[in-house]
Amino acid sequence: MTGLTALTIAQARDALAKKEFTAVELADAHLAAMEQARALNAYVLETPERARAMAQAADAHRRGAAARPLEGIPIAVKDMFCTADVRTSAGSRILEPFVPTYESTVSGNLWRDGAVLLGKTNNDEFAMGSSNETSCFGAVTSPWRRKGANTKLVPGGSSGGSAAAVAAFLAPGATGTDTGGSIRQPAAFTGIVGLKPTYGRCSRWGIVAFASSLDQAGPLTRSVRDAAILLRSMAGHDPKDTTCVDLPVPDYEAAVGRSVKGMRIGIPKEYRVEGMPAEIEALWQAGRKWLEAAGATMVEVSLPHTKYALPAYYIVAPAEASSNLARYDGVRYGLRVPGKDVTELYERTRAAGFGQEVRRRVMIGTYVLSAGYYDAYYLRAQQVRTLIKKDFEDCFNAGIDAMLTPTTPSAAFGVGEKSSGDPVEMYLNDIFTVTVNMAGLPGISVPAGLDAQGLPLGLQLIGRPFDEETLFALGEVIEQAAGTVAAERWW
């Protein structure tokens, strides 16, 4: 990394304000780093010309007016966000030729506030995956390695390209989407901060849909403060998205450093799963002690329906995916493989355009929505979802301010180690994160330590609806106590 690429968003913002360098110089430093690190496959599309033009505009704006919140800050955008006149593929061959004529609300908010687009980052196809191995552009490689080994590791998924880019100093911040843990899990695997906001805090308009009642955009950064800065720009009411709430966007950065004295933090007993490594339990205990030292009170709580969250999620999410992906038919946009009639056109297009994991989930979703199975599977899963949400509500109503849990049941695994076997083994990576999406709550993963092999581990904080500020205050306590977790460049 260079001096410029090592800067956090907050540091770069302050240095730009002092005219220590220009936005163009900052963008060029990141573009050079991206070129050197293409072996990671973190980006599926680099946009150097656009980045320099946006950086020049930011420098000009700074000379003539007050700087905007993200003036000149380079940002990577997950390839699930539509970007006007820039290819948006969702990691799928069926959308590989798609160039939107419009901008997603979230990315548009970033450009409104002066941010600079570095490129589009890789992700699991249609965000369906926990390792970033299902993309049509190939697997992403984490910048981390186990001690004494050179085995390529996954960065987690589906926002693995964004996580790898931030961890490898190829961008100070990036956007991600989280449907069942797809921001928090890769953040934990790569030693960075990942926030899944409350459902409805950020607009979903212009984001390629996976599961509409679960998807939520959020930031990936190298510090809690940076996540707060980025979320303030990403969030906000959008009349184009009926699920986006009309609430004021707080000054999230002001919550970083706020006292947590007197807060009551829940420790859910159901998150002690069978076979959980001792080092995950030890990290969890360390997190408890750090928050207690800051004045918070730890309270054992019960979320009894947690054990049903993963199976319920893998009914609800594929069902919604089956509905959402029905629009990819080879007729209106994207890939088209001709056939002798419209049925064969559909069949050939989808067979060529969808990868194995997407086909698996579409078939599961279609099955659980079919006549005779809807009540037995989908309706029951939605009832379980209501009970999961009520478990959290009962705890919050009893005075709990937030929950502390591990983010993942293990550190990152090797590329190919789990992708060729039982898919359920891969799905278990989301065991600690899916409850947050099922209940529509905010959750943040903060790097909290390293395992015995030198790989990062994260702690997760789960908050009340629309109370991301408390998560930023608590997350900063963990961040300060744990110290900086940074990847060493291996290339």
C-alpha positions as CSV (number, residue, x, y, z in Angstrom):
1,M,0.0,0.0,0.0
2,T,1.1,3.6,-0.5
3,G,0.5,6.4,2.1
4,L,-2.6,7.5,0.2
5,T,-4.2,4.1,-0.1
6,A,-3.6,3.3,3.6
7,L,-5.8,6.3,4.7
8,T,-9.3,5.7,6.1
9,I,-12.2,7.7,4.8
10,A,-12.0,10.1,7.7
11,Q,-8.3,10.6,7.3
12,A,-8.5,11.2,3.6
13,R,-11.4,13.6,4.1
14,D,-9.4,15.7,6.6
15,A,-6.2,15.6,4.5
16,L,-8.1,16.7,1.4
17,A,-9.6,19.6,3.4
18,K,-6.0,20.6,4.4
19,K,-5.0,20.4,0.7
20,E,-2.3,17.8,1.5
21,F,-3.1,16.2,-1.8
22,T,-5.8,16.4,-4.5
23,A,-8.7,14.1,-5.1
24,V,-7.1,13.2,-8.5
25,E,-3.9,12.1,-6.7
26,L,-6.0,10.0,-4.3
27,A,-7.9,8.4,-7.1
28,D,-4.7,7.7,-9.1
29,A,-3.1,6.0,-6.1
30,H,-6.0,3.6,-5.7
31,L,-6.2,3.0,-9.5
32,A,-2.6,2.0,-9.4
33,A,-3.1,-0.3,-6.5
34,M,-6.1,-1.9,-8.2
35,E,-3.9,-2.6,-11.3
36,Q,-1.3,-4.3,-9.2
37,A,-3.8,-6.5,-7.3
38,R,-5.9,-7.8,-10.2
39,A,-5.0,-11.3,-9.1
40,L,-7.5,-10.9,-6.3
41,N,-10.3,-10.6,-8.8
42,A,-11.9,-8.1,-6.4
43,Y,-13.1,-5.8,-9.3
44,V,-15.1,-7.0,-12.3
45,L,-14.9,-3.6,-13.9
46,E,-12.5,-0.7,-13.3
47,T,-13.6,2.8,-14.2
48,P,-10.3,4.8,-14.3
49,E,-11.6,7.5,-16.8
50,R,-14.7,8.1,-14.8
51,A,-12.8,8.1,-11.5
52,R,-10.4,10.8,-12.8
53,A,-13.2,12.9,-14.2
54,M,-15.2,12.7,-10.9
55,A,-12.0,13.4,-8.9
56,Q,-11.3,16.5,-11.1
57,A,-14.9,17.6,-10.5
58,A,-14.5,17.2,-6.8
59,D,-11.3,19.2,-6.8
60,A,-13.0,22.0,-8.7
61,H,-16.0,21.9,-6.4
62,R,-13.8,22.2,-3.4
63,R,-12.1,25.3,-4.9
64,G,-15.4,27.1,-5.5
65,A,-17.7,26.0,-2.7
66,A,-17.9,24.2,0.7
67,A,-16.9,20.6,0.4
68,R,-19.6,18.0,0.3
69,P,-19.5,15.1,2.9
70,L,-17.6,12.7,0.6
71,E,-15.8,15.2,-1.6
72,G,-13.1,13.4,-3.6
73,I,-13.4,10.1,-1.6
74,P,-12.9,7.0,-3.8
75,I,-15.5,4.3,-3.4
76,A,-16.0,0.8,-4.8
77,V,-19.5,-0.3,-5.7
78,K,-20.8,-3.9,-5.5
79,D,-22.0,-5.0,-8.9
80,M,-25.5,-5.4,-7.6
81,F,-26.0,-1.6,-7.7
82,C,-27.1,-0.2,-11.1
83,T,-24.7,2.5,-12.2
84,A,-25.7,4.7,-15.2
85,D,-23.8,3.9,-18.4
86,V,-21.6,1.5,-16.5
87,R,-22.1,-2.3,-16.9
88,T,-24.0,-3.9,-14.0
89,S,-24.0,-7.7,-14.2
90,A,-24.9,-9.0,-10.7
91,G,-22.1,-11.5,-11.3
92,S,-24.3,-13.4,-13.8
93,R,-23.9,-14.2,-17.4
94,I,-27.6,-13.5,-18.0
95,L,-26.9,-9.8,-17.2
96,E,-23.3,-9.6,-18.5
97,P,-24.2,-7.3,-21.4
98,F,-26.5,-5.1,-19.3
99,V,-25.7,-1.3,-19.1
100,P,-28.3,0.6,-17.1
101,T,-29.4,4.0,-18.2
102,Y,-30.2,4.9,-14.6
103,E,-28.4,5.1,-11.2
104,S,-29.4,3.3,-8.0
105,T,-30.5,5.6,-5.3
106,V,-27.7,4.5,-2.9
107,S,-24.9,5.1,-5.4
108,G,-26.6,8.3,-6.6
109,N,-26.5,9.5,-3.0
110,L,-22.8,8.9,-2.9
111,W,-22.1,10.8,-6.1
112,R,-24.4,13.6,-4.8
113,D,-22.1,13.9,-1.8
114,G,-18.9,14.1,-3.9
115,A,-17.7,10.5,-3.9
116,V,-15.6,9.0,-6.7
117,L,-16.4,5.7,-8.5
118,L,-13.3,3.4,-8.7
119,G,-15.1,0.5,-10.2
120,K,-17.6,-2.3,-9.7
121,T,-16.7,-5.1,-7.3
122,N,-17.2,-8.9,-7.8
123,N,-20.0,-10.7,-5.9
124,D,-21.6,-14.1,-5.8
125,E,-24.1,-14.5,-8.7
126,F,-27.2,-12.5,-7.8
127,A,-25.7,-12.3,-4.3
128,M,-26.4,-16.0,-3.7
129,G,-23.4,-17.4,-1.9
130,S,-21.3,-17.2,1.3
131,S,-17.8,-17.3,-0.3
132,N,-17.8,-15.3,-3.5
133,E,-17.1,-18.4,-5.6
134,T,-20.4,-18.4,-7.7
135,S,-19.7,-15.3,-9.8
136,C,-19.5,-15.8,-13.5
137,F,-16.3,-13.8,-13.4
138,G,-14.6,-16.3,-11.1
139,A,-13.9,-16.5,-7.4
140,V,-12.5,-13.6,-5.4
141,T,-9.3,-14.2,-3.4
142,S,-8.9,-12.7,0.1
143,P,-5.7,-10.8,0.7
144,W,-5.2,-12.9,3.9
145,R,-3.2,-16.1,4.2
146,R,-2.9,-18.6,7.0
147,K,0.4,-18.6,8.9
148,G,3.0,-20.5,7.0
149,A,0.7,-21.4,4.1
150,N,-0.2,-19.9,0.7
151,T,-3.6,-21.5,0.3
152,K,-5.9,-19.1,-1.4
153,L,-8.8,-18.1,1.0
154,V,-12.3,-16.9,0.3
155,P,-13.2,-13.4,1.3
156,G,-16.7,-14.4,2.2
157,G,-19.9,-13.6,0.3
158,S,-21.8,-12.3,-1.3
159,S,-20.0,-8.9,-1.0
160,G,-16.6,-10.6,-1.2
161,G,-15.2,-8.3,-3.9
162,S,-16.1,-5.2,-1.8
163,A,-14.6,-6.8,1.3
164,A,-11.4,-7.8,-0.5
165,A,-11.0,-4.4,-2.1
166,V,-11.3,-2.6,1.3
167,A,-9.1,-5.1,3.2
168,A,-6.4,-5.0,0.5
169,F,-6.3,-1.1,0.4
170,L,-7.8,-1.0,-3.1
171,A,-10.6,1.3,-1.8
172,P,-11.1,3.1,1.5
173,G,-14.8,2.1,1.5
174,A,-17.3,0.1,-0.6
175,T,-21.0,-0.6,-0.8
176,G,-22.4,-4.1,-0.2
177,T,-25.8,-5.8,0.1
178,D,-26.8,-8.0,2.9
179,T,-29.6,-10.6,2.5
180,G,-28.6,-13.1,5.2
181,G,-25.1,-11.8,6.3
182,S,-23.5,-10.9,3.0
183,I,-21.9,-7.7,4.4
184,R,-21.1,-8.9,7.9
185,Q,-19.7,-12.3,7.1
186,P,-17.2,-11.1,4.5
187,A,-16.2,-8.2,6.8
188,A,-15.4,-10.7,9.5
189,F,-13.5,-13.0,7.1
190,T,-11.3,-10.0,5.9
191,G,-10.8,-8.1,9.1
192,I,-12.9,-5.0,8.3
193,V,-16.1,-3.4,9.5
194,G,-19.4,-4.3,7.8
195,L,-22.8,-2.8,8.6
196,K,-26.2,-4.1,7.7
197,P,-28.6,-1.2,8.4
198,T,-32.2,-1.6,9.5
199,Y,-34.5,-2.8,6.7
200,G,-35.8,0.3,5.0
201,R,-33.0,2.6,6.1
202,C,-31.4,2.6,2.7
203,S,-33.3,2.5,-0.6
204,R,-33.4,-0.7,-2.6
205,W,-34.3,1.1,-5.8
206,G,-31.8,0.3,-8.5
207,I,-30.3,-2.7,-6.7
208,V,-30.6,-6.0,-8.5
209,A,-33.1,-7.9,-6.4
210,F,-32.4,-11.2,-4.7
211,A,-35.0,-11.5,-1.8
212,S,-36.9,-8.2,-1.6
213,S,-38.0,-8.5,2.0
214,L,-34.5,-9.3,3.2
215,D,-32.1,-7.3,1.0
216,Q,-30.5,-4.2,2.4
217,A,-27.6,-2.0,1.3
218,G,-24.8,-1.1,3.7
219,P,-21.1,0.0,3.9
220,L,-17.8,-1.9,4.2
221,T,-14.9,0.1,5.6
222,R,-11.7,-0.2,7.6
223,S,-13.1,1.6,10.7
224,V,-16.3,2.1,12.6
225,R,-16.1,5.8,12.0
226,D,-15.8,5.3,8.3
227,A,-18.9,3.1,8.3
228,A,-20.8,5.9,10.1
229,I,-19.6,8.4,7.5
230,L,-20.6,6.3,4.6
231,L,-24.0,5.3,6.0
232,R,-25.0,8.9,6.4
233,S,-24.6,9.4,2.7
234,M,-26.1,6.1,1.7
235,A,-29.3,6.3,3.8
236,G,-32.4,8.5,3.3
237,H,-36.0,8.4,2.2
238,D,-36.7,7.4,-1.4
239,P,-40.3,7.7,-2.7
240,K,-39.3,5.2,-5.5
241,D,-39.0,2.5,-2.8
242,T,-42.1,1.9,-0.8
243,T,-40.2,0.0,1.8
244,C,-37.8,2.8,2.4
245,V,-38.7,4.7,5.6
246,D,-39.3,8.4,5.8
247,L,-37.2,9.2,8.8
248,P,-34.4,11.8,9.3
249,V,-30.9,10.5,8.8
250,P,-28.9,11.1,12.0
251,D,-25.3,12.3,12.2
252,Y,-24.0,8.8,12.7
253,E,-20.4,10.0,13.1
254,A,-21.4,11.9,16.2
255,A,-22.3,8.6,17.9
256,V,-18.7,7.2,17.5
257,G,-17.0,7.8,20.8
258,R,-20.2,8.3,22.7
259,S,-20.3,6.7,26.1
260,V,-21.8,3.3,26.5
261,K,-22.0,3.5,30.3
262,G,-25.2,2.0,31.6
263,M,-26.2,0.2,28.4
264,R,-27.5,-3.3,28.8
265,I,-26.1,-5.7,26.3
266,G,-27.8,-9.1,25.7
267,I,-25.8,-12.3,25.3
268,P,-28.1,-14.8,23.5
269,K,-27.5,-18.3,24.9
270,E,-28.8,-19.8,21.6
271,Y,-25.7,-18.6,19.8
272,R,-23.5,-21.1,21.6
273,V,-23.9,-23.7,18.9
274,E,-22.7,-27.3,19.0
275,G,-19.1,-27.6,17.7
276,M,-18.3,-23.9,17.9
277,P,-14.5,-23.5,18.1
278,A,-13.1,-22.6,21.5
279,E,-11.4,-19.5,20.0
280,I,-14.8,-18.1,18.9
281,E,-16.1,-18.5,22.5
282,A,-12.9,-16.9,23.8
283,L,-13.4,-14.0,21.4
284,W,-17.0,-13.6,22.6
285,Q,-15.9,-13.5,26.2
286,A,-13.2,-10.9,25.4
287,G,-15.9,-8.7,23.8
288,R,-18.0,-9.0,26.9
289,K,-15.1,-7.8,29.0
290,W,-14.3,-4.9,26.7
291,L,-17.9,-3.6,26.9
292,E,-18.1,-4.2,30.6
293,A,-14.8,-2.2,31.1
294,A,-16.5,0.7,29.2
295,G,-19.4,0.6,31.6
296,A,-22.0,-1.6,29.9
297,T,-23.8,-4.4,31.7
298,M,-24.0,-7.9,30.2
299,V,-27.3,-9.7,30.5
300,E,-27.9,-13.3,29.5
301,V,-31.0,-13.5,27.2
302,S,-32.9,-16.1,25.3
303,L,-33.9,-16.0,21.6
304,P,-35.7,-19.4,21.5
305,H,-36.6,-19.4,17.9
306,T,-33.0,-18.8,16.7
307,K,-32.6,-22.5,15.9
308,Y,-35.2,-22.2,13.2
309,A,-33.8,-19.1,11.6
310,L,-31.5,-20.8,9.1
311,P,-34.0,-23.3,7.7
312,A,-36.7,-20.6,7.6
313,Y,-34.3,-18.3,5.8
314,Y,-33.5,-20.9,3.2
315,I,-37.2,-21.2,2.4
316,V,-38.1,-17.5,2.3
317,A,-35.0,-16.3,0.4
318,P,-35.2,-18.8,-2.4
319,A,-39.0,-18.3,-2.7
320,E,-38.5,-14.5,-3.2
321,A,-35.5,-15.2,-5.5
322,S,-37.7,-17.5,-7.7
323,S,-40.2,-14.7,-8.1
324,N,-37.6,-11.9,-8.7
325,L,-35.5,-13.9,-11.2
326,A,-38.5,-14.8,-13.3
327,R,-38.0,-11.5,-15.2
328,Y,-34.8,-12.8,-16.8
329,D,-36.3,-14.5,-19.8
330,G,-34.1,-13.4,-22.8
331,V,-36.9,-11.2,-24.1
332,R,-36.4,-7.7,-22.7
333,Y,-32.8,-7.3,-21.7
334,G,-29.6,-9.2,-20.9
335,L,-28.5,-12.5,-22.5
336,R,-30.7,-14.1,-25.2
337,V,-30.2,-17.6,-26.5
338,P,-32.6,-18.2,-29.5
339,G,-35.0,-21.1,-29.6
340,K,-37.6,-22.5,-32.0
341,D,-40.4,-21.0,-29.8
342,V,-40.7,-18.8,-26.7
343,T,-40.6,-21.7,-24.3
344,E,-37.3,-22.9,-25.7
345,L,-36.0,-19.3,-25.7
346,Y,-36.7,-19.2,-22.0
347,E,-35.1,-22.6,-21.3
348,R,-32.0,-22.0,-23.3
349,T,-31.5,-18.5,-22.0
350,R,-31.8,-19.4,-18.4
351,A,-29.7,-22.6,-18.7
352,A,-26.9,-20.6,-20.3
353,G,-27.3,-17.5,-18.1
354,F,-27.8,-18.9,-14.6
355,G,-25.1,-20.7,-12.6
356,Q,-25.5,-23.8,-10.5
357,E,-26.2,-22.1,-7.2
358,V,-28.8,-19.7,-8.7
359,R,-30.6,-22.6,-10.4
360,R,-30.6,-24.5,-7.1
361,R,-32.2,-21.7,-5.2
362,V,-34.7,-20.9,-8.0
363,M,-35.8,-24.5,-8.0
364,I,-36.1,-24.6,-4.2
365,G,-38.1,-21.4,-4.3
366,T,-40.4,-22.5,-7.1
367,Y,-41.0,-25.8,-5.2
368,V,-42.0,-24.2,-1.9
369,L,-44.3,-21.7,-3.6
370,S,-46.0,-24.4,-5.7
371,A,-49.6,-25.6,-5.1
372,G,-49.7,-28.1,-2.3
373,Y,-46.5,-26.9,-0.7
374,Y,-47.0,-23.2,-0.1
375,D,-48.7,-23.7,3.3
376,A,-46.4,-26.5,4.4
377,Y,-43.2,-24.6,3.7
378,Y,-43.4,-20.9,2.7
379,L,-46.3,-19.9,5.0
380,R,-44.8,-21.8,7.9
381,A,-41.4,-20.1,7.4
382,Q,-43.1,-16.7,7.4
383,Q,-44.7,-17.6,10.7
384,V,-41.3,-18.6,12.2
385,R,-40.0,-15.3,10.9
386,T,-42.6,-13.5,13.0
387,L,-41.6,-15.5,16.1
388,I,-37.9,-14.7,15.5
389,K,-38.8,-11.0,15.3
390,K,-40.9,-11.2,18.5
391,D,-37.9,-12.8,20.4
392,F,-35.9,-9.7,19.7
393,E,-38.8,-7.4,20.5
394,D,-39.3,-9.0,23.9
395,C,-35.6,-8.5,24.8
396,F,-35.6,-4.9,23.6
397,N,-38.8,-4.2,25.5
398,A,-37.2,-5.7,28.6
399,G,-34.5,-3.0,28.5
400,I,-31.8,-4.6,26.3
401,D,-30.0,-1.9,24.2
402,A,-28.1,-4.3,21.8
403,M,-26.9,-7.9,21.5
404,L,-23.4,-9.2,21.3
405,T,-22.7,-12.4,19.3
406,P,-19.9,-13.9,17.1
407,T,-20.2,-12.9,13.4
408,T,-19.2,-16.3,12.0
409,P,-18.7,-19.8,13.4
410,S,-15.1,-19.9,12.0
411,A,-12.5,-17.9,10.2
412,A,-12.2,-17.9,6.4
413,F,-11.8,-21.2,4.6
414,G,-9.9,-22.1,1.4
415,V,-11.2,-21.5,-2.1
416,G,-12.9,-24.7,-3.3
417,E,-12.9,-26.3,0.2
418,K,-16.7,-26.1,0.6
419,S,-18.1,-25.3,-2.8
420,S,-18.0,-28.8,-4.2
421,G,-19.6,-30.7,-1.4
422,D,-22.9,-30.4,0.6
423,P,-24.4,-27.0,0.0
424,V,-25.8,-27.0,3.6
425,E,-22.3,-26.9,4.9
426,M,-21.8,-23.6,3.0
427,Y,-25.2,-22.3,4.2
428,L,-24.1,-22.8,7.9
429,N,-21.7,-19.9,7.5
430,D,-24.7,-17.6,7.9
431,I,-25.9,-19.2,11.2
432,F,-25.2,-16.1,13.3
433,T,-26.3,-13.5,10.8
434,V,-29.6,-14.6,9.2
435,T,-31.7,-13.7,12.3
436,V,-30.9,-10.0,11.8
437,N,-32.3,-10.1,8.3
438,M,-35.3,-12.2,9.2
439,A,-36.2,-9.6,11.9
440,G,-35.2,-6.5,9.8
441,L,-32.8,-5.3,12.5
442,P,-29.4,-3.5,12.1
443,G,-26.2,-5.5,12.7
444,I,-22.5,-4.6,12.5
445,S,-19.4,-6.8,12.4
446,V,-16.3,-5.4,13.9
447,P,-12.8,-7.1,13.7
448,A,-12.0,-8.3,17.1
449,G,-9.0,-10.6,16.8
450,L,-7.1,-13.4,15.0
451,D,-7.5,-17.1,15.2
452,A,-4.6,-19.6,15.8
453,Q,-3.8,-19.5,12.1
454,G,-3.5,-15.7,12.1
455,L,-6.9,-15.1,10.3
456,P,-9.3,-12.4,11.4
457,L,-12.4,-13.0,13.5
458,G,-15.3,-10.6,14.0
459,L,-17.9,-9.8,16.7
460,Q,-21.4,-8.9,15.8
461,L,-23.6,-6.3,17.5
462,I,-27.3,-6.4,16.8
463,G,-29.4,-3.3,17.6
464,R,-32.9,-2.0,17.9
465,P,-34.7,-0.9,14.7
466,F,-33.2,2.3,13.3
467,D,-30.8,2.6,16.2
468,E,-27.5,2.3,14.3
469,E,-26.1,5.0,16.5
470,T,-25.9,2.6,19.4
471,L,-24.1,0.1,17.3
472,F,-21.5,2.7,16.2
473,A,-20.9,3.6,19.8
474,L,-20.5,0.0,21.0
475,G,-18.6,-1.0,17.9
476,E,-16.0,1.7,18.5
477,V,-15.4,0.4,22.0
478,I,-14.6,-3.1,20.5
479,E,-12.5,-1.6,17.8
480,Q,-10.4,0.4,20.3
481,A,-10.0,-2.5,22.6
482,A,-9.1,-5.0,19.9
483,G,-6.7,-2.8,18.0
484,T,-6.3,-2.5,14.2
485,V,-6.6,-5.7,12.2
486,A,-5.0,-5.2,8.8
487,A,-4.1,-7.6,6.0
488,E,-0.6,-8.0,4.8
489,R,-0.2,-7.7,1.1
490,W,0.9,-11.0,-0.4
491,W,1.4,-10.1,-4.1
